[in-house]
Amino acid sequence: MSFKPIGKVSNFADEKTMQLLALWKESVSVVELDETDAEAYLYEDYSHYIVIHDPLKMEFPEKRKEWNRRFCRDASVSVVELIKVNENKIYFKGLFAINESSIYGIVPYTSFDNYEADFPVAEMEILKKQTMDVALPQATGKTILDVGCGVGSITLQMARMNPLSQVMGIDLMEETMEQCQLNAAAYDVTNASFKAASVYELPFEKGDFETITCFFMLHHLDDIPKALSEVKRVLATGGKVLAVEPLDHNHGTERRIQDWVDQFENAGFSVETEQISRAVFVQAMLK
């Protein structure tokens, strides 16, 4: 790299977590400039920018060859959304750079840039949007738990939709939960919090939550009955569980709509389902 660095990245991403590149599309990173004030690189009529940064020292699978070309060669380039500015710190969403990466350039993403680049179609992202348009309006209540929250993008969306609620997101990795906190701070969302925890052993009291969401996560589990038993324990009387699961994607066990109904009914829930495209939306309440 022959360019001179102009700043550093601050986030909670490393080479391991960057394997899940789609998650970091929704995450916020801080670019801290060395000397220049951030306003020197930004324009009030631009919301998106191109950022040149250190490449990822890794290799994605062959089916993700476009990712390798974009992020894993001599330099890496991210198209990012500007969130906010604080003196020499710029908060960007969608920066595919690990913590402490150097930044070499920031330029506006202009109207003549190609909006239809040949990248793999994000079919799962499309499906998630279709299902969330239906599911999220049902996620209400004073206390909401989002199980398997990833980097917290849906958790924060629920928090914004329910400003009087307290929304808790959990996932396994402490570093990812710290990234969630950074995302929340960048968006000034104050009614969401995050904790590293396992669904098999939820660190909450009986009946703590009026609504519990499990979006696109149950099919990853080895022991779904054990997870639903814990979800049931921390669900308040009269509360509800909202789950969305893909019907054409699995990790070893193919499940249809009736299979998901059986899982919840065997755990002691009454169930209503709705098929949305290639997914099932489950609404469950205690019997």
Beta strands, then each sheet from edge to edge (+ up, - down):
strand 1: 7-10
strand 2: 28-33
strand 3: 48-53
strand 4: 76-86
strand 5: 89-93
strand 6: 102-108
strand 7: 143-147
strand 8: 166-171
strand 9: 192-196
strand 10: 209-215
strand 11: 235-246
strand 12: 269-276
strand 13: 279-286
sheet 1: 1+ 2- 5+ 4- 3+ 6- 1+
sheet 2: 9+ 8+ 7+ 10+ 11+ 13- 12+
end
